[in-house]
Amino acid sequence: MADRTENVHIAMYTMCIVQNGDQILLLNRPDERGFPGYIGPGGKVDFPESLTEGAIREVWEETGLKVKDLVYKGLDEYVNPKKNFRYMVFNYLATSFEGTLLDNPPEGELKWVSIHEAMDLPMQPWFKRRLPYFFAEGTFEIYEMWDEDAQLTLKESVKRL
């Protein structure tokens, strides 16, 4: 049997929702930055940093806050078999932090919003699907296999663990 992992490109990202009481910090990404609308801070994990180091760094770079006490909440994974591509987002929740918000954040306007009002904000469908899982018990796994040519989801699963 051939090794199916040969020549697979894997991209690893993090997202960290910062929570302060009943509010969360979101950033409103402009169209020109890609993925417009409200989203949590995060980005690519730099080699050789750990996943949590990447999450902490990304929150700091995008918000000016130094998050502490991260809790791993789950994995959101997108796979494109025709391109041998796997995109993985490791998701965290931080309920303690220090620092002050940046005056001119690089990724978009920062906004504290109540958890309940957040779902009414304009956001990407994949982020809207993921957001409630940050506040649920346990962890989650979202998996989507995508056919780019047909613009079609071939397989999808959402699990609460």
N, CA and C atoms as a LAMMPS dump frame, in Angstrom:
ITEM: TIMESTEP
0
ITEM: NUMBER OF ATOMS
483
ITEM: BOX BOUNDS ff ff ff
-5.0000000000000000e+02 5.0000000000000000e+02
-5.0000000000000000e+02 5.0000000000000000e+02
-5.0000000000000000e+02 5.0000000000000000e+02
ITEM: ATOMS id mol type element x y z
1 1 1 N 0.836 -1.179 0
2 1 2 C 0 0 0
3 1 3 C 0.885 1.248 0
4 2 1 N 0.567 2.208 -0.838
5 2 2 C 1.343 3.443 -0.943
6 2 3 C 1.106 4.328 0.278
7 3 1 N 2.132 5.102 0.605
8 3 2 C 2.021 6.044 1.714
9 3 3 C 1.208 7.239 1.248
10 4 1 N 0.018 7.411 1.804
11 4 2 C -0.885 8.49 1.378
12 4 3 C -0.5 9.83 1.983
13 5 1 N 0.502 9.858 2.878
14 5 2 C 0.914 11.126 3.481
15 5 3 C 2.073 11.775 2.727
16 6 1 N 2.576 11.08 1.715
17 6 2 C 3.69 11.617 0.948
18 6 3 C 3.243 12.853 0.167
19 7 1 N 4.041 13.909 0.234
20 7 2 C 3.799 15.149 -0.491
21 7 3 C 2.512 15.863 -0.08
22 8 1 N 2.069 15.663 1.155
23 8 2 C 0.91 16.386 1.66
24 8 3 C 1.399 17.689 2.291
25 9 1 N 0.769 18.788 1.914
26 9 2 C 1.097 20.079 2.508
27 9 3 C 0.159 20.306 3.69
28 10 1 N 0.744 20.583 4.864
29 10 2 C -0.045 20.813 6.065
30 10 3 C 0.216 22.233 6.545
31 11 1 N -0.87 22.993 6.712
32 11 2 C -0.782 24.354 7.235
33 11 3 C -1.436 24.365 8.61
34 12 1 N -0.71 24.878 9.611
35 12 2 C -1.23 24.893 10.975
36 12 3 C -1.43 26.33 11.443
37 13 1 N -2.626 26.589 11.926
38 13 2 C -3.021 27.906 12.403
39 13 3 C -3.616 27.778 13.803
40 14 1 N -3.721 28.913 14.483
41 14 2 C -4.41 28.948 15.765
42 14 3 C -5.456 30.046 15.741
43 15 1 N -6.427 29.912 16.612
44 15 2 C -7.375 30.984 16.889
45 15 3 C -7.592 30.974 18.393
46 16 1 N -7.658 32.155 18.978
47 16 2 C -7.843 32.252 20.422
48 16 3 C -8.909 33.294 20.72
49 17 1 N -9.991 32.852 21.33
50 17 2 C -11.031 33.77 21.768
51 17 3 C -10.65 34.263 23.154
52 18 1 N -10.565 35.57 23.303
53 18 2 C -10.246 36.194 24.582
54 18 3 C -11.571 36.579 25.225
55 19 1 N -11.799 36.058 26.43
56 19 2 C -13.059 36.293 27.133
57 19 3 C -12.803 37.102 28.397
58 20 1 N -13.648 38.108 28.609
59 20 2 C -13.597 38.932 29.812
60 20 3 C -15.022 38.998 30.358
61 21 1 N -15.33 38.133 31.317
62 21 2 C -16.699 38.052 31.832
63 21 3 C -17.628 37.54 30.75
64 22 1 N -18.681 38.314 30.451
65 22 2 C -19.631 37.885 29.412
66 22 3 C -19.308 38.493 28.05
67 23 1 N -18.099 39.059 27.91
68 23 2 C -17.7 39.657 26.636
69 23 3 C -16.509 38.926 26.04
70 24 1 N -16.431 38.979 24.706
71 24 2 C -15.287 38.418 23.985
72 24 3 C -14.713 39.485 23.068
73 25 1 N -13.439 39.338 22.77
74 25 2 C -12.752 40.281 21.892
75 25 3 C -12.727 39.713 20.474
76 26 1 N -13.298 40.464 19.55
77 26 2 C -13.286 40.071 18.139
78 26 3 C -12.641 41.176 17.333
79 27 1 N -12.151 40.825 16.158
80 27 2 C -11.641 41.846 15.262
81 27 3 C -12.459 41.824 13.987
82 28 1 N -12.73 43.007 13.491
83 28 2 C -13.521 43.178 12.279
84 28 3 C -12.556 43.361 11.113
85 29 1 N -12.343 42.276 10.377
86 29 2 C -11.377 42.296 9.273
87 29 3 C -11.977 42.979 8.055
88 30 1 N -11.249 43.923 7.469
89 30 2 C -11.727 44.551 6.236
90 30 3 C -11.597 43.599 5.044
91 31 1 N -12.349 43.862 4.006
92 31 2 C -12.356 43.011 2.808
93 31 3 C -10.959 42.741 2.266
94 32 1 N -10.11 43.766 2.237
95 32 2 C -8.787 43.612 1.611
96 32 3 C -7.858 42.696 2.391
97 33 1 N -8.157 42.371 3.647
98 33 2 C -7.336 41.46 4.445
99 33 3 C -7.757 40.009 4.25
100 34 1 N -8.86 39.771 3.561
101 34 2 C -9.38 38.418 3.397
102 34 3 C -10.196 38.008 4.609
103 35 1 N -11.111 37.09 4.437
104 35 2 C -12.02 36.648 5.505
105 35 3 C -12.659 37.848 6.202
106 36 1 N -13.375 38.721 5.456
107 36 2 C -13.947 39.92 6.067
108 36 3 C -15.041 39.578 7.084
109 37 1 N -15.249 40.514 8.002
110 37 2 C -16.239 40.356 9.06
111 37 3 C -15.539 40.075 10.377
112 38 1 N -16.336 39.815 11.387
113 38 2 C -15.795 39.581 12.729
114 38 3 C -15.227 38.174 12.848
115 39 1 N -14.106 38.106 13.535
116 39 2 C -13.363 36.857 13.667
117 39 3 C -12.508 36.952 14.936
118 40 1 N -12.088 35.824 15.448
119 40 2 C -11.191 35.82 16.591
120 40 3 C -9.753 36.024 16.146
121 41 1 N -8.896 36.529 17.031
122 41 2 C -7.484 36.682 16.693
123 41 3 C -6.811 35.325 16.475
124 42 1 N -5.875 35.303 15.575
125 42 2 C -5.142 34.069 15.318
126 42 3 C -4.352 34.163 14.033
127 43 1 N -3.664 33.077 13.73
128 43 2 C -2.872 33.054 12.512
129 43 3 C -1.962 31.847 12.47
130 44 1 N -1.045 31.888 11.535
131 44 2 C -0.161 30.761 11.261
132 44 3 C 0.805 30.492 12.412
133 45 1 N 1.015 29.22 12.686
134 45 2 C 1.997 28.8 13.679
135 45 3 C 3.364 28.807 12.995
136 46 1 N 4.296 29.568 13.548
137 46 2 C 5.647 29.634 12.996
138 46 3 C 6.455 28.432 13.477
139 47 1 N 7.229 27.84 12.583
140 47 2 C 8.105 26.729 12.95
141 47 3 C 9.342 27.301 13.637
142 48 1 N 9.78 26.773 14.738
143 48 2 C 9.371 25.561 15.433
144 48 3 C 8.527 25.81 16.685
145 49 1 N 7.823 26.966 16.785
146 49 2 C 7.069 27.253 18.006
147 49 3 C 5.952 26.234 18.231
148 50 1 N 5.546 26.087 19.485
149 50 2 C 4.443 25.181 19.813
150 50 3 C 3.121 25.835 19.425
151 51 1 N 2.072 25.041 19.43
152 51 2 C 0.75 25.571 19.093
153 51 3 C 0.332 26.673 20.062
154 52 1 N 0.513 26.449 21.362
155 52 2 C 0.112 27.479 22.329
156 52 3 C 0.999 28.717 22.228
157 53 1 N 2.289 28.533 21.95
158 53 2 C 3.156 29.694 21.738
159 53 3 C 2.665 30.504 20.54
160 54 1 N 2.245 29.814 19.489
161 54 2 C 1.715 30.491 18.305
162 54 3 C 0.44 31.256 18.622
163 55 1 N -0.455 30.653 19.403
164 55 2 C -1.709 31.324 19.77
165 55 3 C -1.434 32.573 20.6
166 56 1 N -0.537 32.455 21.581
167 56 2 C -0.191 33.595 22.439
168 56 3 C 0.424 34.711 21.613
169 57 1 N 1.356 34.366 20.719
170 57 2 C 2.028 35.365 19.87
171 57 3 C 1.036 36.068 18.954
172 58 1 N 0.165 35.289 18.309
173 58 2 C -0.801 35.879 17.377
174 58 3 C -1.752 36.849 18.078
175 59 1 N -2.245 36.476 19.264
176 59 2 C -3.128 37.385 20.006
177 59 3 C -2.376 38.668 20.348
178 60 1 N -1.138 38.539 20.804
179 60 2 C -0.343 39.713 21.153
180 60 3 C -0.115 40.613 19.93
181 61 1 N 0.282 40.005 18.791
182 61 2 C 0.542 40.799 17.581
183 61 3 C -0.711 41.504 17.071
184 62 1 N -1.87 40.85 17.181
185 62 2 C -3.1 41.403 16.6
186 62 3 C -3.886 42.29 17.553
187 63 1 N -3.636 42.146 18.89
188 63 2 C -4.456 42.897 19.844
189 63 3 C -3.652 43.727 20.84
190 64 1 N -2.418 43.343 21.132
191 64 2 C -1.635 43.987 22.176
192 64 3 C -1.815 43.338 23.538
193 65 1 N -2.655 42.309 23.632
194 65 2 C -2.892 41.622 24.897
195 65 3 C -2.018 40.382 25.01
196 66 1 N -1.518 40.136 26.207
197 66 2 C -0.75 38.923 26.508
198 66 3 C -1.704 37.976 27.234
199 67 1 N -2.158 36.924 26.523
200 67 2 C -3.118 35.985 27.107
201 67 3 C -2.405 34.962 27.965
202 68 1 N -3.13 34.492 28.996
203 68 2 C -2.605 33.484 29.916
204 68 3 C -3.673 32.411 30.082
205 69 1 N -3.288 31.309 30.675
206 69 2 C -4.235 30.246 31.032
207 69 3 C -5.101 29.815 29.844
208 70 1 N -4.463 29.504 28.737
209 70 2 C -5.208 29.052 27.566
210 70 3 C -5.815 27.673 27.809
211 71 1 N -7.025 27.493 27.304
212 71 2 C -7.704 26.201 27.351
213 71 3 C -7.913 25.759 25.905
214 72 1 N -7.434 24.565 25.583
215 72 2 C -7.621 24.022 24.237
216 72 3 C -9.089 23.652 24.061
217 73 1 N -9.73 24.166 22.995
218 73 2 C -11.147 23.912 22.765
219 73 3 C -11.422 22.977 21.598
220 74 1 N -10.527 22.909 20.61
221 74 2 C -10.795 21.97 19.541
222 74 3 C -10.078 22.282 18.244
223 75 1 N -10.359 21.429 17.269
224 75 2 C -9.713 21.471 15.962
225 75 3 C -10.749 21.696 14.875
226 76 1 N -10.459 22.617 13.981
227 76 2 C -11.261 22.82 12.778
228 76 3 C -10.326 22.503 11.613
229 77 1 N -10.713 21.501 10.818
230 77 2 C -9.808 20.968 9.796
231 77 3 C -10.486 20.94 8.432
232 78 1 N -9.753 21.396 7.432
233 78 2 C -10.208 21.446 6.043
234 78 3 C -9.209 20.637 5.22
235 79 1 N -9.711 19.716 4.416
236 79 2 C -8.845 18.846 3.62
237 79 3 C -9.26 18.931 2.152
238 80 1 N -8.268 19.125 1.278
239 80 2 C -8.501 19.126 -0.162
240 80 3 C -7.651 17.995 -0.755
241 81 1 N -8.247 16.798 -0.95
242 81 2 C -7.468 15.642 -1.398
243 81 3 C -6.813 15.815 -2.769
244 82 1 N -7.464 16.534 -3.685
245 82 2 C -6.892 16.721 -5.029
246 82 3 C -5.621 17.547 -4.993
247 83 1 N -5.502 18.42 -4.021
248 83 2 C -4.306 19.266 -3.904
249 83 3 C -3.366 18.786 -2.812
250 84 1 N -3.674 17.638 -2.193
251 84 2 C -2.859 17.115 -1.089
252 84 3 C -2.626 18.187 -0.026
253 85 1 N -3.715 18.855 0.366
254 85 2 C -3.617 19.984 1.284
255 85 3 C -4.498 19.764 2.51
256 86 1 N -3.907 19.973 3.676
257 86 2 C -4.626 19.875 4.96
258 86 3 C -4.38 21.178 5.713
259 87 1 N -5.472 21.864 6.07
260 87 2 C -5.445 23.142 6.774
261 87 3 C -6.051 22.911 8.157
262 88 1 N -5.268 23.116 9.2
263 88 2 C -5.701 22.806 10.559
264 88 3 C -5.678 24.061 11.417
265 89 1 N -6.796 24.329 12.113
266 89 2 C -6.873 25.461 13.033
267 89 3 C -7.101 24.911 14.433
268 90 1 N -6.139 25.171 15.318
269 90 2 C -6.213 24.747 16.712
270 90 3 C -6.792 25.915 17.511
271 91 1 N -7.894 25.666 18.195
272 91 2 C -8.684 26.719 18.822
273 91 3 C -8.527 26.734 20.341
274 92 1 N -8.375 27.94 20.883
275 92 2 C -8.152 28.132 22.313
276 92 3 C -9.094 29.201 22.859
277 93 1 N -9.317 29.122 24.172
278 93 2 C -10.062 30.136 24.904
279 93 3 C -9.146 30.652 26.007
280 94 1 N -9.047 31.983 26.137
281 94 2 C -8.25 32.599 27.191
282 94 3 C -9.165 33.481 28.038
283 95 1 N -9.157 33.249 29.342
284 95 2 C -10.009 34.033 30.235
285 95 3 C -9.196 34.958 31.13
286 96 1 N -7.897 34.986 30.954
287 96 2 C -7.073 35.951 31.679
288 96 3 C -6.025 36.523 30.718
289 97 1 N -5.736 37.787 30.918
290 97 2 C -4.808 38.493 30.025
291 97 3 C -4.321 39.743 30.731
292 98 1 N -3.275 40.339 30.143
293 98 2 C -2.792 41.637 30.61
294 98 3 C -2.421 42.472 29.403
295 99 1 N -2.329 43.773 29.618
296 99 2 C -1.978 44.68 28.532
297 99 3 C -3.148 45.551 28.129
298 100 1 N -2.908 46.372 27.128
299 100 2 C -3.951 47.249 26.594
300 100 3 C -4.072 47.018 25.1
301 101 1 N -5.264 47.242 24.582
302 101 2 C -5.516 47.032 23.158
303 101 3 C -4.703 48.01 22.313
304 102 1 N -4.256 47.538 21.164
305 102 2 C -3.52 48.368 20.217
306 102 3 C -4.414 49.491 19.688
307 103 1 N -3.814 50.661 19.47
308 103 2 C -4.562 51.784 18.881
309 103 3 C -4.85 51.546 17.406
310 104 1 N -3.878 50.96 16.698
311 104 2 C -4.029 50.708 15.262
312 104 3 C -3.72 49.243 14.974
313 105 1 N -4.654 48.332 15.302
314 105 2 C -4.379 46.904 15.112
315 105 3 C -4.184 46.559 13.631
316 106 1 N -3.254 45.649 13.338
317 106 2 C -2.897 45.347 11.953
318 106 3 C -3.963 44.572 11.175
319 107 1 N -4.827 43.834 11.855
320 107 2 C -5.769 42.954 11.157
321 107 3 C -7.179 43.513 11.046
322 108 1 N -7.465 44.612 11.741
323 108 2 C -8.804 45.191 11.703
324 108 3 C -9.189 45.75 13.055
325 109 1 N -10.346 46.405 13.084
326 109 2 C -10.851 47.053 14.298
327 109 3 C -11.153 46.016 15.381
328 110 1 N -10.706 46.291 16.607
329 110 2 C -10.965 45.408 17.739
330 110 3 C -12.224 45.863 18.459
331 111 1 N -13.023 44.889 18.91
332 111 2 C -14.274 45.24 19.582
333 111 3 C -14.62 44.194 20.638
334 112 1 N -14.894 44.669 21.865
335 112 2 C -15.44 43.8 22.903
336 112 3 C -16.945 43.716 22.662
337 113 1 N -17.481 42.513 22.655
338 113 2 C -18.902 42.311 22.391
339 113 3 C -19.408 41.2 23.302
340 114 1 N -20.671 41.285 23.7
341 114 2 C -21.205 40.222 24.549
342 114 3 C -21.249 38.918 23.749
343 115 1 N -21.067 37.825 24.443
344 115 2 C -21.075 36.509 23.792
345 115 3 C -22.378 36.302 23.03
346 116 1 N -23.483 36.708 23.611
347 116 2 C -24.795 36.485 22.988
348 116 3 C -25.017 37.37 21.766
349 117 1 N -24.472 38.574 21.773
350 117 2 C -24.621 39.474 20.621
351 117 3 C -23.665 39.124 19.491
352 118 1 N -22.596 38.417 19.803
353 118 2 C -21.571 38.109 18.803
354 118 3 C -22.152 37.377 17.597
355 119 1 N -23.076 36.457 17.826
356 119 2 C -23.626 35.66 16.722
357 119 3 C -24.429 36.5 15.728
358 120 1 N -24.819 37.713 16.105
359 120 2 C -25.573 38.589 15.206
360 120 3 C -24.672 39.465 14.34
361 121 1 N -23.376 39.441 14.597
362 121 2 C -22.438 40.251 13.82
363 121 3 C -22.149 39.588 12.474
364 122 1 N -21.779 40.381 11.46
365 122 2 C -21.384 39.773 10.181
366 122 3 C -20.064 39.023 10.347
367 123 1 N -20.07 37.742 9.963
368 123 2 C -18.869 36.921 10.084
369 123 3 C -18.907 35.792 9.07
370 124 1 N -17.753 35.215 8.827
371 124 2 C -17.646 34.085 7.913
372 124 3 C -18.47 32.909 8.448
373 125 1 N -19.131 32.144 7.571
374 125 2 C -19.952 31.009 8.027
375 125 3 C -19.167 29.99 8.852
376 126 1 N -17.914 29.723 8.488
377 126 2 C -17.119 28.753 9.235
378 126 3 C -16.808 29.255 10.643
379 127 1 N -16.657 30.563 10.827
380 127 2 C -16.409 31.091 12.163
381 127 3 C -17.702 31.074 12.981
382 128 1 N -18.807 31.394 12.357
383 128 2 C -20.101 31.376 13.05
384 128 3 C -20.429 29.962 13.536
385 129 1 N -20.099 28.959 12.733
386 129 2 C -20.331 27.565 13.122
387 129 3 C -19.452 27.191 14.318
388 130 1 N -18.227 27.661 14.342
389 130 2 C -17.251 27.296 15.357
390 130 3 C -17.436 28.033 16.682
391 131 1 N -17.862 29.278 16.642
392 131 2 C -17.872 30.143 17.82
393 131 3 C -18.591 29.558 19.042
394 132 1 N -19.782 28.979 18.937
395 132 2 C -20.448 28.458 20.15
396 132 3 C -19.651 27.358 20.859
397 133 1 N -18.832 26.624 20.144
398 133 2 C -18.07 25.529 20.742
399 133 3 C -16.995 26.015 21.717
400 134 1 N -16.587 27.281 21.592
401 134 2 C -15.603 27.821 22.532
402 134 3 C -16.161 27.883 23.957
403 135 1 N -17.481 27.955 24.086
404 135 2 C -18.119 28.156 25.389
405 135 3 C -18.86 26.917 25.87
406 136 1 N -18.772 25.83 25.115
407 136 2 C -19.411 24.568 25.496
408 136 3 C -18.423 23.711 26.284
409 137 1 N -18.951 22.777 27.038
410 137 2 C -18.101 21.839 27.775
411 137 3 C -17.299 20.982 26.798
412 138 1 N -16.107 20.594 27.2
413 138 2 C -15.293 19.682 26.399
414 138 3 C -14.661 20.348 25.193
415 139 1 N -14.282 19.506 24.246
416 139 2 C -13.618 19.978 23.027
417 139 3 C -14.46 19.612 21.811
418 140 1 N -14.04 20.124 20.666
419 140 2 C -14.76 19.848 19.42
420 140 3 C -13.784 19.481 18.314
421 141 1 N -14.331 18.817 17.309
422 141 2 C -13.575 18.523 16.091
423 141 3 C -14.504 18.756 14.911
424 142 1 N -14.101 19.671 14.037
425 142 2 C -14.837 19.944 12.802
426 142 3 C -13.931 19.512 11.656
427 143 1 N -14.471 18.687 10.787
428 143 2 C -13.691 18.146 9.664
429 143 3 C -14.49 18.355 8.382
430 144 1 N -13.83 18.899 7.37
431 144 2 C -14.484 19.092 6.077
432 144 3 C -13.529 18.682 4.959
433 145 1 N -14.01 17.799 4.096
434 145 2 C -13.262 17.42 2.901
435 145 3 C -13.918 18.149 1.733
436 146 1 N -13.111 18.861 0.961
437 146 2 C -13.608 19.791 -0.043
438 146 3 C -13.112 19.438 -1.441
439 147 1 N -14.009 19.484 -2.417
440 147 2 C -13.655 19.347 -3.834
441 147 3 C -13.669 20.748 -4.426
442 148 1 N -12.477 21.297 -4.625
443 148 2 C -12.364 22.674 -5.113
444 148 3 C -12.929 22.836 -6.52
445 149 1 N -12.705 21.854 -7.391
446 149 2 C -13.195 21.948 -8.769
447 149 3 C -14.719 22.046 -8.817
448 150 1 N -15.39 21.208 -8.043
449 150 2 C -16.855 21.188 -8.036
450 150 3 C -17.444 22.171 -7.03
451 151 1 N -16.573 22.795 -6.214
452 151 2 C -17.028 23.696 -5.145
453 151 3 C -18.078 22.993 -4.28
454 152 1 N -17.666 21.813 -3.78
455 152 2 C -18.59 20.929 -3.099
456 152 3 C -17.93 20.258 -1.898
457 153 1 N -18.669 20.202 -0.794
458 153 2 C -18.198 19.457 0.367
459 153 3 C -18.45 17.978 0.125
460 154 1 N -17.38 17.176 0.173
461 154 2 C -17.493 15.742 -0.042
462 154 3 C -17.839 14.996 1.234
463 155 1 N -17.325 15.506 2.347
464 155 2 C -17.539 14.843 3.627
465 155 3 C -17.41 15.902 4.704
466 156 1 N -18.253 15.796 5.717
467 156 2 C -18.193 16.756 6.805
468 156 3 C -18.635 16.079 8.091
469 157 1 N -17.943 16.411 9.18
470 157 2 C -18.37 15.918 10.476
471 157 3 C -18.056 16.952 11.546
472 158 1 N -18.942 17.026 12.531
473 158 2 C -18.755 17.882 13.682
474 158 3 C -18.961 17.004 14.892
475 159 1 N -17.921 16.947 15.746
476 159 2 C -17.994 16.094 16.932
477 159 3 C -17.69 16.925 18.165
478 160 1 N -18.444 16.66 19.215
479 160 2 C -18.133 17.208 20.527
480 160 3 C -17.511 16.087 21.321
481 161 1 N -16.353 16.339 21.873
482 161 2 C -15.603 15.304 22.584
483 161 3 C -15.524 15.614 24.068
